[in-house]
Amino acid sequence: MGNPKAFLEIHRQEAGYRPIHDRIHDFGEVEQTLNTRERKLQASRCMDCGVPFCHWACPLGNKPPEWNDALYKGDWELAYQLLTATNPFPEFTGRICPALCEKACVLNLIEHEPTTNREDECAITEAAFREGYISAQQPKRNGKCVAVIGAGPAGLAAANALNQKGYQVTVFEKSEAAGGLLRYGIPNFKLNKAIIDRRIRLLEEEGIEFRYGEAVDYAAVSQQQTEQYDAIIIATGTPTARDLNIPGRDLKGVHLALELLAQQNRVLAGMEFAKDERITAKGKDVLVIGGGDTGSDCIGTAHRQGCKSVTQIEIMPKPVEGPVDPKNPWPNFPRTLKTTSSHEEGCVRRWNINTLEFLGKDGKLTGVKVQEIDWQPDPNGGRPLMAEKGEPEIIKAELVLLAMGFLRPEHPQYPENVFVCGDAANGASLVVRAMASGIQTAEKVDQYLK
């Protein structure tokens, strides 16, 4: 390492967020950046730890010690080459990845101050685009063609890997643009969609064909397209959100989270919606059901739409506060309380809350009946049992957003030249895991066609 003692002398410094009073009035990215000198100092903190658990924790197998060292020494081009040797789209993960590598970092165990890997990789990639280190590469074609169904992170990663191996790749996407949940699930204040557009233009220049507005069902895959392509990859994600079918579900004002998030992103892209189609939190008391990242995205979106208040409830217990989870020790990912930039903007958060009924008047939502619960051990050793605690109560709300995750899709039996990857294969997970699955599936396709 360039400076083997830097971790002893330099503390972790994050770029932080734009001020709350400024950022809640627009959908610009909330995260700021460090200047070049401070970024190099942060990269220098990556220590010669002997056993770099960051390699092991990252689904892509990224090697932060190598590219952090190049960054510290000022060789940004080498840093980008080392980074993209394992990560095809670091501009995405550098913004939205939960940084599994940082939670496994040896410095996280010692001082709870891991190296700023996520921010470093974002800075490296932006410098590479800015300085012209990135240019379209034209691989030599091998005469075989592959169809990828779905242009989310898994499909894009698979298409990129196969294109680099010389296959002619066609990507089918049912929506009007590529990105999947990157475009239609993650708000612009976390990932500006111009970042996606920039990468898609590069992939197109490298020979990948994108066909939008073309939904391909599973039956068609097993009958028609297997005859047109040497192999097919299904990367359609988990399109079915987990619903909450309780009394009052049909009231006006109860929506799945992605209905709000996708529509808001489309509005920012210039699409127009009729007044009765528009989902907005303006002037409303909002209840978000679900305590994960999607719920957090709903909170931030509601604030920017001008909501009156936001409450977030979660049926599971409150996670451990602090950097250490005794039940899930290092180097595993700690299941500790996460406070996002959206939570900082204002939100009442409650745990151990079960939703009983949506209440309304004249067909419109007015409130939600909920019940506080406890989780008790199952005497038979099964899953914990839910027990009511106290009396039901009513939370006032004119807008409810259901952010309870997604259902793992079921697939029919496919011909041997059809492969499934990403969330479509494994269920809903992280963008970085979807990308890793796409790359691994591309390798399986390559071996099959050889």
N, C-alpha and C positions, 0 to 999 in steps of 0.2 A: 504494500500500500504506500501511497505517496507520503502520507503523514500518519505514522502508526500511533501517535499519541493524541491525535485530534479529538478523539472521543472523550479524553480526560480533560480537555481544555475548552471545548466548545459545546454549548448546550443545544438541544434540538430547538429549531426555530421554524415555525410554520408561517406560511404567507398570510393566513387568516382570511377573514371575510370583509366585504364592503360593509360600511356602517348600516345598521338596521333601518334607520330613518331614510336612508338613501335607496337601499336595494329593494324594499317592499313596493316601490312604485314602478318597477319595471321588471322585465324578464331577462335582463342581462345576467351573465354568469356572476355568481356571488363571490367566488373565490378569487383572491388576488394573487400576485406573483412577487417573488423576491428579485432583487437586482442580481446581476451576474456574479458580483463578488460574494454576496451572501449565499447564493446558490452553490458556488464552489465550496464554500466553507461547510455547508451542510453535507455535501457529497464527501468531504474529507473525513467526516465522522464515521464512515463505514470502516469498521475495524478489521484487523487481521484475526478473526475469531477462531480460525482453525476448522471449525465445522459450521459452515454457513447454512443455518436452517432456513434462510430465505429461499434458497434453491428448492428445498423440499416442500415448503409451504405453498409456493406458487404453482397453480395448476399448469401454467405454461412452462415452468422450469426456468423462469428468468434468473439471471445471474447478476444481481445488484452490485456485488463487490467489483466486478470487472468494469461495468459502465460507470459506476460511481467514481472509480479511480481515474478513468479517462476524463470524466467531467471535472474532477478536482484539478487535473493537470491542464485543463483548458482545451483538450482535444475533443470538441463537440462532435465532429464527424465520426471519429472512432467510437465515441460513446453511442451514437445513433446506430452504427453498424452492429455493435455488440448487443444493443437493446433489441433491435429487430431481427436478430438471429433466432430469437425465440418468440418474440411478440410482434405479430403483424400490424397491430393497430394500437400503438402505445398512446396515441392522442385520445383514445377512448378510455382505456384503463387508467391513464394518468389523471383523469378527471372524476371517474365514478367508481373505481375499484375500492373495496373496503380494505385493500392492502393487507392481505393475508401474510405477506412477507414481513411486514412491519411488526405484526403481532408475534411472529416467530423469531424476530431479531434478538440476538444475544443482548443487545443494549436495552431491549424492552424488559428483559428479565432483571438486569442489574439496576437500572435507574428509571425504568419506565419511560425512556427517551429514545425510541428506536430511530434509525436513520430515516430521513424523509424520502423514502424510495418513490412513493407515488408522485409526489410533487416534482422530484428530480426527473422522472421519466417524462412527465409532461413538459418540463422545461427543455429537456434534450430534444424532444420531437418538434416543439415549436421553433427551436433554434434551427433544426435541420430544414424545416420548410422555409423559414425566413432566409437562411443563408444559401439555399439552392442545393443542398446536399441530396435532395430527393428528386429523382427523375424517373420517368416511365421506362420500364425494362421490357423488351420484346423477346419473349422466349421462343426457342425453336419448336415448331409444332410437331407433334408425333402422329397426327392423323386420326386421333380418337377424340370423341366429344362426350361431355358429361353435362347433365342437367342438374341444377341445384334448385330445389323448391323452397323458397323462403330466403329473404335478404336481411335477416337479423344477424347478430354477431356470429352465430355458429355457421350460417350459410355463407356469409362473407368470408370468414376465415377458411372454410373448406374451398370456396371458389378461388380465393387468392392462392392457396397452396397448390391446387391442381393446375391453375393457370401457369404458375411458375415452373411446373413440371412438364409443360408443353401441351396440355390438353386444351381443347377448345371448350370453353365453359359458357353455358347459358344459364342465367339466373332468372327464375320466374318469381314474381312478387305480386300478391293480390292487391296491395295498396298502391298509391300513386307515386311513392318514392321508396328508396331503400333505407334500411336501418332497423326495421322491426321495433322492438321496445326501445332501442336507442333513440329512435325518432318519435315514436308515438306513446311511449310510456314514461320516459325520463324528461322532466321539464327543461326548458331552455335555460333556466337559471343554474342548472347543473351541467348541462351540455348544450352549447350553442349548436344549432343544426347546420350552420355553415361549416363546422368541423367535419360533419358527416359528408356533406356535399363535396368538400375538398378531396376526401379519400375516394369517394365514388368516381369522381372525374379521373383520378389517377388509375383506378382499376379499369375504367373504360378505355383509357389510353393504352393500357397494357393488354387489351384484347378481350376482356370479359364483356359479354353482351347481357344487358339487363332488359327484361320485358315486364313492364308494369301493368297493373290492372288485370292480371291473368291468374285467377285462382285455379289451382289444380287439386282436384279431390283424389282421395286415396285409390278409388276404383279406377280412375283414369291412369294412375301410375302403374297399376298392375296389368293394364290391358294394352294401352296405346303407346305410351311414351317409352316403354322398355324396348320397343322395336325401333325407335328413332335415335336413341342414345346408347352408347356403350355401357353407361352406368348412370344411375340417378341417386341423388342424395336428398333426403327429406329433412328439412330444417325448419319446420313450420312452428316451432316453439310450443307453448302451452296456451292456446287461444281461449280456452274456457276458464273463466274466473270462478272461484268458489262463491256461491251465492248464499243468501240467508233467507230461506223460505219460511218466514214466520208471519203471523197475521199482520196485515197492512202493507205487505211487500209491494202491492200494486199502486200505492199512493204516489201522487206526483211529488217528486222531490227525493225519492230514493233511487240511487244510481250506483252502478259498479264504478270503482275508482277510475278504470281506464276510459270509461265514457267521458269523464271530465278531463282527464289528462290528455287523451288523444285529441279531443275536440279543441282544447286550448292550444295545443301545439299546431293544429291545422289553422286555427284562427290567426296565429302569429305568422304562419306561412302565407297568409293572404286569402284563405278560404272563407266564404261567407255562409252563415247559417240563419235560417228563419228565426224569428223571435221565440216561437214556441218550441224550437229545437235546441235553442241555446241553453247550456247548463252553466249557471253562474252562481257564485256565492255572494254577490254584491248585496250588502245590507242584511245578510242572513246570519242566523246562528247555525253553525255547521258542526255536525258530529261525524267524526271519522271512526269507523269500526275496523280495527286492525292496527297492530303496533309496529309493523315493519317499515321498510324503506318506502314502499308504495304509499302507505298511510302518511308518512312524513312528506312525501311529494305533494299529496293532496293538501296538507296544511299550508305549505309554502304557496301553492297555487291559489288557495282560498284567500290568503292575505293579499296577494297581488290583484285579486279580483274585487277586493274591497269588502270582505266579510265583516260581520259585526263581532263575532266571536268564534273560536274553534275549540272543540273538546275532542280528545282522542281516547278511546277506550280499548282495552285489550283483555281477552278472556284468561290469558295466562298470568302467572305471578310476576311481580316486578323483578327485573334482573338485579343482580348484585351491583351495588354502586362502588366505583373505584376501579383501578386498573387490573385487579387480580380476582379471578374466579376460583375459589378453593376446589369446587367440584369439577373444574375443567382446566387443570394446570398447564402451564407452559410446557412444550411449545404449541399446544393446541390453541385454536382460536378461542379467546375468552368470551363467554356469554355474559357480558356486563352491560350495564345501562348505557345506551347510546343516545346522546343529545346532538341532533343535527342542527344545521343552520336554520332550518324551518322551525324547529322547536324553539330556538332562541328568539324567533320573531313573535312568539306569543302563543301559548297553547296550554290548556288544562289537560294533564295526562293522568289517566286512572288505569289500574290493573285489577285483575280478578273481578271483571264485570261481564256478566252474561246478558245478552240482549233478548228480551221476551216478546216485544210487540212494537210495531210502528203505529203511532196514533195520528189521526188526522181529522179534518173538518172540510166538508164539501169536496172531498177527493184530494185534498192537499195535505201534506205532512205538517204536523204542528209539534210533535214531540216523539220521544222514544221511551218505552218502559223498559227499565233495566233492573238487574238483580245483582247485588254483591254476593260473591261466592267464596268458598274456601276449597282448596284441593287437599284431599285426605288420602293416605295410603290405602291401597286395596289389600284387604286381609288375605286375598288369594294370590297376591303377588303380581297382579296385572297392572294396567294403567291406573294412575291416580283417579279417585272418584270425586265428582263435583258435588259440593254440599252448599245449600243456600245459607246465606248469612244476613240476618236482619230482614227488613221489609223492602219490597220493590219500590223504586222511585222513578220519577219521570224527568228526563233531560230534554229541555226545550230545544227544538231544532226544526228549521225549515228546509234543510238540505242534509241528507245522510249519504256518505260515501263508503261503500263496502270495499275494504282493502284487506281481504283475508286470504290472499294467495290464489293459486291456480291449480286446476285439476290436471293430473298427468294423463296425457292422451293415450288411447288404446289404438293399436295398429292391427290391420289384417295381416295375413301371411303374404309376404312379397316375394317376387322372383329373386334369384340369387344376386342379380346385379343392382338391387335396390338397397340402399343403406340409410339408416336413420341416425341423426346426431343432435347434439345440443339438448335443449329442454324437451324437444319432441321425443327424445329417447330416454332421458333421465329425470324428467320432471323439472319444475321451476327451480332455478338456481342462480348463480352469479354470472354476469357477463363474461368474466375471465374464464369461468369453467365452460361456458358455451363455446368460447373461442378455442379453448384447448380441445374440446370434443370435436369441433369442426376440423382442426388440424389432424387429429388422430384418425378421423374418418376418411379424410383425404388420403392418408397414407394407406389405409385399408383398401380404398378404391384403386390406388396405384398398384398395390401388390396383386389385387384381383385381376386387373386388366393386363398385367404383365405375365 
